[in-house]
Amino acid sequence: MDMLELLRELTETAGPSGSETEIASVISRWWKPYVDELNVDRIGSLVSVKYGQGSEPRPRILFAAHMDEIALMVKEIISTGDDMQNGGFIRATNIGGVDKRQLFGQTVTVHSSSGDDLTGIIGALPTSMLPESKRKKSYGFDELIIDPGMSFEELNKIAAVGDFISFRQPLRMLLNGRVTAKALDNRASIAAVTLCLEILAERRHEWDVVAIATAQEETRLLGAFTTAFSQRPDIAIAIDVTFGKGPGTSDELTFEQGGGPTIGLGPNIHPGIYKALKKSAKSLEMKVHDEPHAHGSSGTDAYALQVARDGVPTGLVSIPIRYMHTMVETVSVIDIERAGRLLAEFVARLDENFLSSLVENLIDKKD
């Protein structure tokens, strides 16, 4: 698998939260050679199943990696004056956790409801033209406008309130195996799941694998809630990104890039899944890091998976990323590859006794 080509296509494809059709199509093409079932559900999540070789009825493990990205939405179309031929501009609002400090000067694509995509840039008045009270503050959505270079009349014919807006940023290679792009949260994890599926095509595994590219994680964990309910997995693992170490970051809450994936530990995580992931890493002689959830919830699809139906034993594997929720998110490619290999090893080690061992992990044997 050409990991760089995979990452390039994944990150450069638009997939705003709530409008994942285009990115789902790309992922579907990459997953199709490795799975036995593939479809998009009514919410927009991409659902695939790879059959195991165990006797039926086979238990199921579900992998959830969200495919949506933070984005913007058209809030208002405005003009510089009363004449329809005057310049037309767009005011936007956020979809998901957009850091407005990062928006000024970005290039975007407006996915218009008319079917014509528009390229625009995000601009604002120069500092000297702002009121004194705003000159030392970052631009907010009221000051920022999207300029597609069109008249108000032309823009009104193409764009409409509610149209999705995605960021445009190519994948770029940095030194020492790092790459930077928009939407590496969470296309890096989609890439890891893709590698896992490729490895499992050559390895025997008893359990069925349900791999989901979930929709609308950035806004409400929607795809994880619905697919964990509909697919009835016996266990589940969310794959996401976590905070990479950099200048000024906390040593306790960040992780060195290139040092391997992290394994979640906290209220959203079943201790038996955590221990099994650690054993899988040990069998690969792979360096991993424990990631305690200092604030209780993991803030990922793991929560939605855990509480589905009558409860799903859930784990979390994460890839360290710098500059999260910006257009220059940065990861180490080796961390993505290691995460994919860890997931494949975990699946290959599952047997008919695994579910009963999970119960044993919850019993205090001293009693």
C-alpha positions in Angstrom: 0.0 0.0 0.0 1.3 3.4 -0.9 0.6 5.2 2.4 1.5 8.7 1.1 -0.8 8.4 -1.8 -3.6 7.1 0.4 -3.1 10.0 2.8 -2.9 12.5 0.0 -6.2 11.4 -1.4 -7.9 11.1 1.9 -6.9 14.6 3.2 -7.4 16.5 -0.1 -10.9 15.2 -0.5 -13.7 17.2 1.1 -15.9 15.7 3.8 -17.5 18.4 6.1 -19.4 16.9 9.0 -22.8 16.3 7.7 -21.7 16.1 4.1 -19.5 13.1 3.8 -20.6 11.6 0.4 -17.4 12.5 -1.5 -14.9 11.2 1.1 -17.0 8.1 1.7 -16.7 7.3 -2.0 -12.9 7.6 -1.8 -12.7 5.4 1.3 -15.0 2.8 -0.3 -12.6 2.5 -3.3 -9.7 1.8 -1.0 -11.5 -0.7 1.2 -13.4 -2.6 -1.4 -10.5 -5.1 -2.3 -10.3 -6.2 1.4 -13.9 -6.6 2.6 -16.9 -8.8 1.8 -19.7 -6.2 2.4 -19.7 -2.5 1.8 -22.4 0.1 1.9 -23.4 3.6 3.1 -26.1 3.7 5.7 -28.9 6.2 6.0 -26.9 8.5 8.2 -23.9 8.6 5.8 -21.5 6.3 7.6 -19.5 3.9 5.4 -20.1 0.3 6.7 -17.9 -2.6 5.7 -17.7 -6.2 6.9 -14.8 -8.6 6.5 -15.8 -12.2 7.4 -13.7 -14.2 9.8 -12.8 -17.9 9.5 -14.3 -19.1 12.8 -17.4 -21.2 13.0 -20.8 -19.4 12.8 -22.3 -17.6 14.5 -19.1 -15.6 14.7 -18.5 -12.8 17.2 -17.9 -9.3 15.8 -15.4 -6.6 16.4 -16.2 -3.1 15.2 -13.6 -0.5 14.3 -14.8 3.1 14.2 -12.7 5.9 12.6 -14.6 9.1 11.8 -14.2 10.4 8.2 -15.8 13.9 8.7 -13.8 17.1 9.1 -14.3 20.5 10.7 -15.7 23.0 8.2 -17.8 26.1 7.6 -21.3 26.8 6.4 -22.7 29.8 4.5 -24.5 32.0 7.0 -25.2 35.1 4.8 -24.5 36.5 1.4 -23.7 40.2 1.4 -22.8 43.0 -1.0 -20.6 46.1 -0.8 -23.5 48.2 -1.9 -27.1 48.3 -3.3 -26.1 47.6 -6.9 -26.3 43.9 -7.8 -23.1 44.2 -9.7 -21.1 45.2 -6.7 -18.9 42.6 -5.0 -20.6 39.6 -3.5 -19.2 38.0 -0.3 -20.1 35.2 2.1 -20.3 35.3 5.9 -19.8 31.9 7.4 -20.3 30.0 10.6 -18.5 27.0 12.0 -19.2 23.3 11.7 -17.4 21.5 14.6 -14.6 22.9 16.6 -13.1 25.4 14.2 -10.4 27.6 15.7 -11.4 31.0 14.3 -7.8 32.3 14.9 -6.7 30.0 12.1 -9.2 31.2 9.4 -7.8 34.5 8.1 -6.0 34.0 4.8 -7.2 30.4 4.2 -8.4 29.2 0.8 -11.8 27.4 0.8 -14.2 25.6 -1.5 -17.9 26.5 -1.3 -19.9 23.4 -2.2 -22.9 25.2 -3.6 -26.4 23.6 -3.6 -26.5 24.5 -7.4 -23.8 21.9 -8.0 -21.0 24.4 -8.9 -18.1 24.5 -6.4 -16.6 27.9 -5.8 -13.1 28.8 -4.8 -12.8 31.6 -2.3 -10.3 33.2 0.1 -11.1 34.2 3.7 -10.2 37.9 4.2 -10.9 40.8 6.5 -10.2 44.5 6.9 -6.6 45.4 7.6 -5.9 46.1 11.2 -5.6 49.9 10.6 -9.2 50.0 9.3 -10.7 48.2 12.4 -12.2 50.0 15.4 -9.6 50.6 18.1 -11.3 48.1 20.4 -10.8 45.2 17.9 -7.2 45.9 16.6 -5.5 43.6 19.2 -8.1 40.8 19.0 -8.2 37.9 16.6 -10.7 38.1 13.8 -14.2 36.6 14.6 -16.9 35.4 12.2 -18.4 38.9 12.1 -15.2 40.4 10.7 -14.2 37.5 8.3 -15.7 37.2 4.8 -15.2 34.7 2.0 -14.4 36.4 -1.3 -15.0 34.3 -4.4 -14.3 37.3 -6.7 -17.9 37.5 -8.0 -20.6 40.1 -8.2 -23.5 39.9 -5.7 -25.8 38.9 -8.5 -23.6 36.1 -9.7 -22.9 34.8 -6.2 -26.7 34.7 -5.4 -27.3 32.5 -8.4 -24.8 29.9 -7.3 -24.5 29.9 -3.5 -27.1 29.7 -0.8 -27.4 29.9 3.0 -26.6 26.4 4.3 -24.1 25.5 1.7 -21.1 23.6 3.1 -17.6 25.1 2.9 -14.4 23.0 3.1 -10.8 24.1 3.5 -8.3 23.6 0.7 -4.8 22.5 1.7 -2.6 20.0 -0.1 -0.7 17.3 1.7 2.9 18.3 2.2 5.9 16.3 3.2 8.0 17.5 6.1 11.3 16.1 7.3 11.8 12.8 9.3 8.6 11.1 7.9 6.2 13.8 9.0 3.3 15.0 6.8 1.1 18.0 7.2 -2.4 18.6 5.8 -5.9 19.5 6.7 -8.3 16.8 8.0 -5.6 14.4 9.3 -8.1 14.4 12.2 -9.3 11.8 11.4 -8.2 10.7 8.0 -4.9 9.5 9.6 -7.0 6.9 11.5 -8.9 6.0 8.3 -5.5 5.2 6.8 -4.6 3.0 9.8 -7.8 1.0 9.4 -7.1 0.6 5.7 -3.7 -0.8 6.4 -5.3 -3.1 9.0 -7.7 -4.5 6.4 -4.9 -5.1 4.0 -2.9 -7.0 6.5 -5.9 -9.1 7.6 -6.4 -10.1 3.9 -3.3 -12.2 4.4 -3.9 -13.4 8.0 -6.3 -15.8 9.5 -8.8 -14.4 12.0 -11.8 -16.0 13.6 -14.0 -13.0 14.3 -15.9 -10.9 11.7 -14.4 -7.3 11.4 -16.9 -4.5 11.0 -14.9 -1.4 9.8 -16.9 1.9 9.9 -15.9 5.3 8.6 -18.3 7.2 10.8 -20.2 10.3 9.9 -20.6 13.5 12.0 -18.2 12.7 14.8 -17.0 16.4 14.9 -20.5 17.6 15.8 -22.3 14.8 17.7 -20.6 11.4 17.5 -23.7 10.5 15.4 -22.2 7.7 13.1 -20.7 5.8 16.1 -24.0 5.9 18.0 -26.0 4.6 15.1 -23.7 2.0 13.7 -22.8 0.5 17.1 -26.6 0.1 17.6 -27.3 -1.4 14.1 -24.2 -3.6 13.8 -24.5 -5.2 17.2 -20.7 -5.7 17.8 -19.4 -7.8 20.7 -16.5 -5.4 21.2 -15.4 -2.2 19.6 -12.4 0.0 19.2 -12.4 3.7 18.2 -9.4 5.0 16.3 -8.8 8.7 16.5 -6.0 11.2 17.0 -4.6 12.7 20.2 -2.3 15.6 21.1 1.3 15.4 19.9 4.1 16.9 21.9 5.5 20.3 20.9 7.0 23.4 22.4 4.9 24.6 25.4 2.8 21.5 25.6 2.1 19.6 28.8 4.2 16.4 29.2 1.3 14.7 30.9 -1.3 15.3 28.2 0.8 15.0 25.0 2.8 12.3 23.3 5.9 12.2 21.2 5.4 11.8 17.5 7.1 8.8 16.0 6.9 7.0 19.3 4.0 4.8 18.4 0.2 5.1 19.0 -1.5 5.6 22.3 -3.9 3.2 24.1 -6.7 4.9 26.0 -7.4 4.3 29.6 -10.3 5.7 31.5 -14.1 5.5 32.0 -14.9 5.0 28.3 -12.5 2.1 28.1 -13.0 -1.6 29.1 -10.1 -2.8 31.1 -10.1 -6.1 29.3 -9.8 -4.4 25.9 -7.0 -2.2 27.2 -5.1 -5.2 28.5 -5.6 -7.1 25.2 -4.3 -4.1 23.2 -1.2 -3.9 25.4 -0.6 -7.7 24.9 -0.9 -7.3 21.1 1.6 -4.4 21.2 4.0 -6.5 23.2 3.7 -9.5 20.8 4.8 -7.1 18.0 7.5 -5.6 20.2 5.8 -2.3 19.4 6.3 0.8 21.6 2.9 2.3 22.7 1.9 4.8 25.3 -0.9 4.8 27.9 -3.3 7.7 27.5 -5.3 8.3 30.7 -8.4 10.4 30.2 -7.8 13.2 32.7 -11.3 14.7 32.1 -13.3 11.5 32.3 -14.7 11.2 28.7 -12.3 10.5 25.9 -14.0 13.0 23.6 -14.1 10.4 20.8 -16.4 7.9 19.2 -15.4 5.5 22.1 -18.1 7.0 24.3 -20.9 6.4 21.7 -19.7 2.8 21.1 -19.5 2.1 24.8 -23.1 3.0 25.6 -24.8 1.4 22.6 -27.7 -1.0 23.3 -26.8 -2.9 26.5 -23.2 -1.7 26.5 -20.2 -2.6 24.3 -16.7 -3.3 25.7 -14.7 -0.6 24.0 -11.1 0.4 23.5 -9.3 3.4 22.0 -6.2 3.6 19.8 -5.0 7.1 19.0 -2.3 8.7 16.8 -0.4 11.8 18.1 -1.1 14.9 16.0 0.2 18.4 16.3 -1.9 21.6 15.6 -5.2 19.7 15.9 -8.3 21.4 14.3 -6.1 23.6 12.0 -5.3 23.4 8.3 -1.7 22.3 9.0 -2.3 19.2 11.2 0.9 17.2 11.4 1.5 13.5 12.0 4.3 11.0 11.7 3.5 8.4 9.1 5.2 5.6 11.1 2.6 6.2 13.9 -0.2 5.6 11.4 1.4 2.4 10.2 2.0 1.1 13.7 -1.6 1.8 14.6 -2.8 -0.2 11.6 -0.5 -3.2 12.5 -1.6 -3.1 16.1 -5.3 -3.3 15.1 -4.6 -6.2 12.8 -2.6 -8.1 15.5 -5.4 -7.5 18.0 -8.0 -9.0 15.6 -5.8 -12.0 14.7 -5.4 -12.9 18.4 -9.2 -12.9 19.1 -10.6 -16.4 19.8 -13.7 -18.1 21.1 -12.6 -17.5 24.7 -12.0 -13.8 24.5 -15.5 -12.6 25.5 -15.5 -14.7 28.6 -12.1 -13.4 29.5 -13.6 -9.9 29.5 -15.9 -10.8 32.3 -13.1 -12.2 34.3 -11.2 -8.9 34.0 -14.1 -7.3 35.9 -14.1 -9.7 38.8 -11.9 -9.1 41.8 -10.3 -12.6 42.2 -9.3 -11.8 45.8 -13.0 -12.1 46.8 
